[in-house]
Amino acid sequence: MNKIIKNIKFEKELFIISLFITAYIICNLFSAPVFLLDNYTDLYISQATLDGVDISARVNLFYKSVVSALLLIPVIYVLVFWLKQRFSIHKNQLIVPGIISFTGFSFVISDIFKVTSSQSIHLLFGMLVLSILVIFFSKRQRSFRYVESPGFYSFVFLLSGLFYAAILFVFNSNTFLTGHLAYLYFTVFILVFFTTVS
């Protein structure tokens, strides 16, 4: 491990993958915080106090998030770098995971600003995991090479969207499906994957 840390180099694909994984972990750790003010003694009157928001809890959450991010990013980057070195993954194989990670990180940032996209974040994290697994398995089996291409993920995403629209049309906005969009994507991914590989 010391040898890897000495030879570590900055690579933007690995950094954005590490950034998205860190943001996903922090979002899940600190999701749904409660900022209700329950102790009104020794407080300065402000708009937040009048609204019943505990400012110290918000500041505490902010610092916990920042410290967690500063601790997790280097650890995850070293882990991803080690996996890249260990499995001899080429830079061009990291294009799809990098794009997925950048999109996922953008959705995490938009989620922080209350543009809710939590289902999309879970979907993109699952896509990232699948794309990395495909890279590992393609090292062992040549028939996975087609699945590694960016066109495969676009096709699966488009097909999932069409299935989603068809199911919503037939079943009139089923709430289970809208709450578990990632399951539909993974089902379509598995179906297309096995028809492609076999």
Secondary structure per residue as TSV (DSSP state, phi and psi in degrees):
chain	resnum	aa	ss	phi	psi
A	1	M	-	360.0	-37.6
A	2	N	H	-61.8	-35.8
A	3	K	H	-63.4	-39.8
A	4	I	H	-68.9	-41.6
A	5	I	H	-64.8	-35.3
A	6	K	H	-69.3	-34.1
A	7	N	T	-94.6	10.5
A	8	I	-	-69.7	137.0
A	9	K	-	-127.4	153.0
A	10	F	-	-80.5	125.7
A	11	E	-	-130.5	127.5
A	12	K	H	-63.5	-34.2
A	13	E	H	-64.1	-44.8
A	14	L	H	-66.9	-36.6
A	15	F	H	-65.4	-44.4
A	16	I	H	-70.0	-33.2
A	17	I	H	-64.8	-44.9
A	18	S	H	-64.0	-38.8
A	19	L	H	-64.2	-43.7
A	20	F	H	-68.1	-41.8
A	21	I	H	-62.2	-42.4
A	22	T	H	-63.3	-45.7
A	23	A	H	-63.2	-38.2
A	24	Y	H	-65.2	-43.4
A	25	I	H	-64.0	-46.5
A	26	I	H	-64.8	-39.8
A	27	C	H	-61.5	-40.7
A	28	N	H	-75.0	-31.0
A	29	L	H	-70.1	-41.7
A	30	F	S	-109.7	24.4
A	31	S	-	-75.0	151.2
A	32	A	S	55.0	56.2
A	33	P	-	-74.0	153.7
A	34	V	-	-110.4	122.1
A	35	F	-	-114.8	26.6
A	36	L	B	-71.3	133.0
A	37	L	-	-82.9	123.6
A	38	D	-	-119.6	-10.4
A	39	N	-	-122.8	109.8
A	40	Y	-	-96.3	2.5
A	41	T	T	-79.9	147.3
A	42	D	T	54.6	41.8
A	43	L	-	-112.7	145.8
A	44	Y	-	-82.7	140.7
A	45	I	-	-78.6	123.0
A	46	S	-	-142.9	177.9
A	47	Q	H	-63.9	-37.8
A	48	A	H	-63.9	-40.3
A	49	T	H	-65.0	-42.1
A	50	L	H	-64.9	-31.9
A	51	D	H	-82.2	-6.8
A	52	G	T	79.3	29.0
A	53	V	B	-103.0	129.6
A	54	D	-	-85.3	104.3
A	55	I	H	-65.9	-38.5
A	56	S	H	-63.1	-34.1
A	57	A	H	-67.5	-38.3
A	58	R	H	-66.5	-43.8
A	59	V	H	-65.1	-40.8
A	60	N	H	-60.3	-43.8
A	61	L	H	-62.6	-41.4
A	62	F	H	-60.4	-48.9
A	63	Y	H	-67.2	-37.6
A	64	K	H	-61.1	-41.7
A	65	S	H	-65.0	-44.5
A	66	V	H	-65.7	-46.2
A	67	V	H	-64.0	-41.8
A	68	S	H	-61.8	-42.7
A	69	A	H	-64.2	-42.8
A	70	L	H	-65.6	-28.8
A	71	L	H	-82.6	-38.0
A	72	L	H	-78.1	-38.5
A	73	I	H	-57.1	-50.4
A	74	P	H	-64.0	-38.7
A	75	V	H	-64.1	-47.0
A	76	I	H	-68.5	-37.1
A	77	Y	H	-62.1	-44.8
A	78	V	H	-63.1	-40.0
A	79	L	H	-64.0	-45.4
A	80	V	H	-66.3	-39.6
A	81	F	H	-62.8	-41.0
A	82	W	H	-63.3	-43.6
A	83	L	H	-62.7	-39.1
A	84	K	H	-62.5	-44.0
A	85	Q	H	-69.2	-42.4
A	86	R	H	-63.5	-40.7
A	87	F	T	-101.8	9.6
A	88	S	T	50.5	54.4
A	89	I	-	-85.4	129.7
A	90	H	-	-81.6	157.7
A	91	K	G	-62.1	-36.3
A	92	N	G	-70.0	-19.4
A	93	Q	G	-76.2	-15.0
A	94	L	G	-94.3	5.5
A	95	I	H	-64.8	-50.1
A	96	V	H	-63.6	-49.9
A	97	P	H	-60.4	-33.0
A	98	G	H	-66.3	-42.9
A	99	I	H	-66.3	-43.4
A	100	I	H	-61.5	-42.5
A	101	S	H	-66.1	-40.9
A	102	F	H	-63.1	-43.7
A	103	T	H	-64.2	-43.9
A	104	G	H	-62.4	-41.8
A	105	F	H	-64.7	-38.8
A	106	S	H	-62.5	-39.2
A	107	F	H	-68.2	-35.4
A	108	V	H	-64.1	-43.7
A	109	I	H	-62.2	-43.1
A	110	S	H	-66.8	-31.8
A	111	D	H	-67.0	-35.3
A	112	I	H	-63.4	-35.6
A	113	F	T	-89.3	22.4
A	114	K	T	69.3	20.4
A	115	V	-	-95.3	89.6
A	116	T	-	-66.2	128.4
A	117	S	-	-148.4	39.7
A	118	S	H	-65.2	-36.6
A	119	Q	H	-64.1	-39.1
A	120	S	H	-66.7	-36.0
A	121	I	H	-64.7	-44.8
A	122	H	H	-63.8	-39.9
A	123	L	H	-62.3	-46.4
A	124	L	H	-67.2	-35.6
A	125	F	H	-65.0	-41.8
A	126	G	H	-62.8	-39.6
A	127	M	H	-63.6	-39.1
A	128	L	H	-62.2	-46.8
A	129	V	H	-60.9	-44.2
A	130	L	H	-63.1	-43.0
A	131	S	H	-64.9	-36.6
A	132	I	H	-70.6	-39.8
A	133	L	H	-62.4	-39.6
A	134	V	H	-63.4	-38.8
A	135	I	H	-62.0	-44.7
A	136	F	H	-63.9	-44.0
A	137	F	H	-72.0	-27.6
A	138	S	H	-69.5	-20.8
A	139	K	H	-68.2	-28.6
A	140	R	H	-95.5	-30.0
A	141	Q	-	-132.7	126.3
A	142	R	G	-69.4	-23.6
A	143	S	G	-70.6	-8.3
A	144	F	G	-85.6	-4.3
A	145	R	T	-60.5	-38.8
A	146	Y	G	-65.8	-36.8
A	147	V	G	-67.7	-22.5
A	148	E	G	-72.8	-20.1
A	149	S	S	-74.2	150.6
A	150	P	H	-62.0	-29.4
A	151	G	H	-62.7	-30.8
A	152	F	H	-64.9	-45.6
A	153	Y	H	-67.7	-36.3
A	154	S	H	-63.3	-43.5
A	155	F	H	-63.2	-44.8
A	156	V	H	-65.2	-40.5
A	157	F	H	-64.6	-43.0
A	158	L	H	-64.5	-44.7
A	159	L	H	-63.3	-39.6
A	160	S	H	-63.1	-41.2
A	161	G	H	-63.1	-39.7
A	162	L	H	-66.8	-42.9
A	163	F	H	-62.0	-41.0
A	164	Y	H	-60.8	-46.7
A	165	A	H	-63.8	-40.5
A	166	A	H	-65.8	-42.6
A	167	I	H	-66.6	-40.2
A	168	L	H	-64.6	-36.4
A	169	F	H	-68.1	-43.0
A	170	V	H	-74.7	-45.0
A	171	F	H	-98.5	7.5
A	172	N	T	57.1	66.0
A	173	S	S	55.3	66.2
A	174	N	-	-65.6	126.7
A	175	T	H	-71.4	-27.6
A	176	F	H	-63.8	-42.7
A	177	L	H	-67.5	-41.9
A	178	T	H	-66.9	-27.6
A	179	G	H	-84.8	-15.7
A	180	H	-	-131.9	52.5
A	181	L	H	-62.6	-32.6
A	182	A	H	-63.0	-33.8
A	183	Y	H	-63.3	-38.3
A	184	L	H	-64.2	-43.9
A	185	Y	H	-60.5	-45.4
A	186	F	H	-67.4	-34.5
A	187	T	H	-64.4	-47.1
A	188	V	H	-64.3	-40.0
A	189	F	H	-58.5	-47.4
A	190	I	H	-64.6	-42.7
A	191	L	H	-62.8	-47.7
A	192	V	H	-68.0	-37.5
A	193	F	H	-60.2	-49.7
A	194	F	H	-71.4	-29.9
A	195	T	H	-72.8	-29.1
A	196	T	H	-77.1	-44.7
A	197	V	H	-73.2	-37.8
A	198	S	-	-80.7	360.0
